[in-house]
Amino acid sequence: MQFWIIQGLNSLSLGGLLFLLSSGFSLIFGLMRLANLTHGAFFMLGTYFAAVALRSFEGLNIWITALGVGVTVAAMGGLFERLVLRRLRANPLGQVLVTLGMSFIISDACLMMWGGDSIPVPTPRNLQAPTRLFGFVFPTYRLVLVGCAIAAAVVLYLLLERTRLGAMIRAGVDDSQMARAVGIRVSNLFTMVFALGAGIAGAAGVLGGPILSAYPGLDADMLPLALIVVILGGIGSLPGAFVGSFIIGTIYTFGTALFPELAYIILFLPMIFVIAFRPQGLFGRVIA
Amino acid sequence: MTISRRQLVGGLTGAGIASIAAPRILPAQISEPIRVGLLAAKTGPLASGGIDMDLALTMFLKEHGGILAGRKVELIVADTAGVPATARTKAQELIEKEKVGCIIGPLAAFEALAIADYLTEKEVPTLGVAAAEDMTQRHPSPWFVRLTSTSAQCTYPLAEYVTKELKFQKIVTVADDFAYGHEMCAGFQRAFEDYGGKIIQKIFTPLATPDYGSYVAQVKSADAIFLGTAGSNGFRFLRQFVEYGLKEKMAVIGGMTALDESVLRNMGDEALGIVTTSWYSAELDNPLNKAFAPAFRANFKYDPGYYAASTYLAGEVLEAALNATKGDVVDKKALMTAVRGNNAQTIRGVIKFDEYGNVIGNVYIRRVAKIEGRLVNAVIKTYPDVTQFWTYDKTAFLQSPVYSRDYPPAKNLEP
C-alpha cells in the first residue's frame, strides 16, 4: 500500500515538472509548427541560473528567482526568434537544425561557464523537512511542485481562452493564413509565443532544480521527455500537455519502480501505438 | 608547449645536417621532445573528470619544467567528448598524425574498450585509468597498464571494513546501469557475502535518469546503502535520498567515485559521515601528496580527486619509467618493461604492477569530514598492497565469468 501511495505521489510530482517543461514546447510547436530542439537547453539554462542565483544570494526566494529567470530566458528566446529563426521561416528543416545548433551552443557555453560538475540547487528552507502523513514520508517540495504545475496550467489556460492575445494565438494555431488575412500580426505572435515558451522552460528549470540539480547533459535528458509528452497529448494542445505530462509521469515512475531494467522501453513503447493509432495525440486536432 | 612545430622542424633539419657533418653527434631523436598523448573527455557529461585529468597532468609537467629524464616532453591533449567513436578517432590522430610515444587515458571504460585493440595492434604503451575488469584480467594487453583500480578492486577492503568494523549485515546497492556499476556492485557483493553479509536489493539506474525519486522510494530497509555511482549521478541520488528522509534510517557507503572530491566540493553537510573506499584521497598523508594536493588546490581552488590524481600518477609512473630507459621511447618494448617493472613512489603511495598490468597498491577507507570549512575524505584505514584478486585464488578468479549485472548471482535478495 505504502509503495503505491509513495509512487503515486512521485508520479504526480514528476508529471507536474513535465507539464512545466512541455507546455511551452507544445505552444511553440502548435503555433509555429516548429520542433524547438532548444527547449531542453532553455530549461537547463534556467536551472544553472537558479543554481548560481540561489547559491550566491543567501535567502533569495525560489519563486522570485523563477520569475526573474523566466523573464530573462524569455527575452533570450524572443531575441533568438527575431534574429535567427525568422530569417529561416521559409525553410522549416533549416529552422529545426538551427534550434539544434543553438542547443549545442548553449550547453557548451554552460560547460565553459560552470564546468562539468553537477551543481545543486538548494531546496527552499521552509520546504526542506519531509512531510509526514499517516506514517508516510514524502518530500514537501515535490508536493508544492504539483501545486505550481496546476497553477501554471490555470494561468496558461486563462491566457489562451480568456484574453485577446490567447484568441489570436488560437487563431494562429488553427489557421495562420486566415489569421493573417483578418489582420493578426502572426510574425509578432510568433516572437511572443516563442519567448513565452522559452520563459516557461526557464522557470521550469528553476523549479525543477532542487530535484534535478544543474549538470551538463540535463538538456538532453529533458528534451525527449518534452517530445513524448507532446506526442502523447497532442500538438499545440494545453490540456493535452497537461494530461500527457501526468500520464508520462505515471508510466515513468511505475515503470522504473516495477521493471527498472525496462524503464526506457516502457516509456517509449507506448509512443509507437500512439503514433500508429492516434497520430494527432490524445487531444490534438487533425491538421489538414 | 613552448616549442612550435616550425622550430621543431628547423631543429630536426639542423640536427640532420649536423649529423652528416659530424656523425658522432647525438641522434636527432634525443633532442626531439617526447610526445605524450592524453585522451580525456573535456566536453560532454564526463567533462568534469576529463578537465581535471588535463589540469593535473599539465601541472605535473610544469612542475618538472617540461622535462622528464632529461628530455623535453610535449603533451598533446585530445578531447574524446566521452564518446567511444570519438575516442577511437582521436587515438588514431594521436598515434598516426601526432606520432605520440605513449598514451595516457581515457577515462571511461567504454572509451578504453573502443580503442584497446587498436592500441595493442599499434603497440603503443598506454597508461590507463579506466576501470573495466577484463582489460587486466581475461583480455590483458602487453601494451596496457592500469594505474588506478579495477571496478571492484577498491570494494573488497570496504566489504571487509563494513562487516568487521561497522558490523553491517544487510546492504542495498545502487549503481549506474553500465559495466562499471555492474562490476563494482558484483565485486562488493561477492566479498561482502563471503564475509557473512547479505545484499538484499540491487538497483541499477539508467545513466540518464532525470529524477531519482521513484528509485529512492523503492529502497528496502537495511543497515546501509552502497553507492556504486560515477560522476554527478550519485550525488543527485543522495540528494533525493536525504529529501525522502532515508538518511536518518540507514548509513551510506560508497565506491571510489561516489563521493569523489569532485562531487564533494558541491555538496553540503548531508555528506558528513559517509564512508567510501578509493586508491586516493586528497587528504593522504605522504610527502608527495602533501606537495601535490595543496598545490593543486592553490592553483584551481578545489581539491584533486580520482581524475586529477590519476593523470598526475601517470606522470609519476612515466617519469620513473623514462628514468629507467634513460629517456628512450623509441624502443617501445623497453619502455613498457620499465613501466611494468615500476616501483614508483607516487601520491597514492608505492605502487607496482602485476603480470596482467594492473596496479597493486594501497586502498584507503575514507570518511567524509569537515576540515577548515570544506568537506574532505578523511582517511580512517589503510589496506596495504591490494591486488585486483584480493584474497581470492587467481586461477579460479580468471576461470569464472567476468563480473556483471547477474554474476555472481545475488542469492539473498528480498522479494
Boltz contact constraints between the chains, C-beta under 6 A:
constraints:
  - contact:
      token1: [A, 6]
      token2: [B, 217]
      max_distance: 6.0
  - contact:
      token1: [A, 7]
      token2: [B, 217]
      max_distance: 6.0
  - contact:
      token1: [A, 10]
      token2: [B, 213]
      max_distance: 6.0
  - contact:
      token1: [A, 10]
      token2: [B, 214]
      max_distance: 6.0
  - contact:
      token1: [A, 10]
      token2: [B, 217]
      max_distance: 6.0
  - contact:
      token1: [A, 14]
      token2: [B, 211]
      max_distance: 6.0
  - contact:
      token1: [A, 111]
      token2: [B, 47]
      max_distance: 6.0
  - contact:
      token1: [A, 116]
      token2: [B, 47]
      max_distance: 6.0
  - contact:
      token1: [A, 116]
      token2: [B, 48]
      max_distance: 6.0
  - contact:
      token1: [A, 117]
      token2: [B, 48]
      max_distance: 6.0
  - contact:
      token1: [A, 117]
      token2: [B, 266]
      max_distance: 6.0
  - contact:
      token1: [A, 118]
      token2: [B, 232]
      max_distance: 6.0
  - contact:
      token1: [A, 118]
      token2: [B, 235]
      max_distance: 6.0
  - contact:
      token1: [A, 119]
      token2: [B, 266]
      max_distance: 6.0
  - contact:
      token1: [A, 120]
      token2: [B, 266]
      max_distance: 6.0
  - contact:
      token1: [A, 130]
      token2: [B, 245]
      max_distance: 6.0
  - contact:
      token1: [A, 137]
      token2: [B, 245]
      max_distance: 6.0
  - contact:
      token1: [A, 139]
      token2: [B, 243]
      max_distance: 6.0
  - contact:
      token1: [A, 139]
      token2: [B, 244]
      max_distance: 6.0
  - contact:
      token1: [A, 211]
      token2: [B, 211]
      max_distance: 6.0
  - contact:
      token1: [A, 212]
      token2: [B, 210]
      max_distance: 6.0
  - contact:
      token1: [A, 213]
      token2: [B, 236]
      max_distance: 6.0
  - contact:
      token1: [A, 215]
      token2: [B, 232]
      max_distance: 6.0
  - contact:
      token1: [A, 216]
      token2: [B, 45]
      max_distance: 6.0
  - contact:
      token1: [A, 216]
      token2: [B, 47]
      max_distance: 6.0
  - contact:
      token1: [A, 217]
      token2: [B, 45]
      max_distance: 6.0
  - contact:
      token1: [A, 221]
      token2: [B, 208]
      max_distance: 6.0
  - contact:
      token1: [A, 221]
      token2: [B, 210]
      max_distance: 6.0
  - contact:
      token1: [A, 253]
      token2: [B, 214]
      max_distance: 6.0
  - contact:
      token1: [A, 256]
      token2: [B, 214]
      max_distance: 6.0
  - contact:
      token1: [A, 257]
      token2: [B, 214]
      max_distance: 6.0
  - contact:
      token1: [A, 257]
      token2: [B, 218]
      max_distance: 6.0
  - contact:
      token1: [A, 263]
      token2: [B, 206]
      max_distance: 6.0
